[in-house]
Amino acid sequence: MEELTGEWVILKEDERIERNIDMKVILELAKKYEGQDITISKIPSTSYCFY
């Protein structure tokens, strides 16, 4: 299975508040938002097209 390339982001109220290509960095950054409703997601690179 091919790894999905892209960027990890932290979302809060539909706004990107943090972004990084490394998931470990995103998990560390997420600690700043402990107790808040956030979403961690991966945005695929533009080389992928989902139609």
C-alpha positions in Angstrom: 0.0 0.0 0.0 1.3 3.4 -1.0 1.8 6.0 1.8 -0.4 9.1 1.4 1.9 12.1 1.2 0.7 15.5 2.5 0.7 17.7 5.5 -0.6 17.1 9.0 -2.8 19.9 10.4 -4.6 20.8 13.7 -8.0 22.2 13.1 -10.1 24.2 15.6 -13.5 25.5 14.7 -12.8 24.8 10.9 -9.6 26.8 11.0 -6.1 25.5 10.6 -4.2 26.5 13.7 -1.0 24.4 13.2 0.6 22.5 10.3 3.6 20.3 9.8 4.7 17.4 7.6 5.8 15.4 10.6 3.1 13.7 12.7 5.3 13.6 15.8 5.6 17.4 15.7 1.8 17.7 15.3 1.3 15.5 18.3 3.7 17.6 20.4 1.9 20.8 19.2 -1.4 19.3 20.1 -0.4 19.3 23.8 -0.8 23.1 23.8 -4.5 22.6 23.1 -5.2 20.0 25.8 -8.8 20.3 27.0 -9.9 22.0 23.8 -11.9 20.5 20.9 -9.4 20.1 18.1 -9.1 17.8 15.1 -5.9 16.3 13.8 -6.1 15.5 10.1 -3.9 15.0 7.1 -4.3 17.1 3.9 -3.2 15.1 0.9 -0.6 16.5 -1.4 -1.7 18.0 -4.7 -0.3 15.0 -6.6 -3.5 13.1 -5.5 -6.8 13.7 -7.1 -10.0 12.2 -5.6 -12.8 12.3 -8.2 
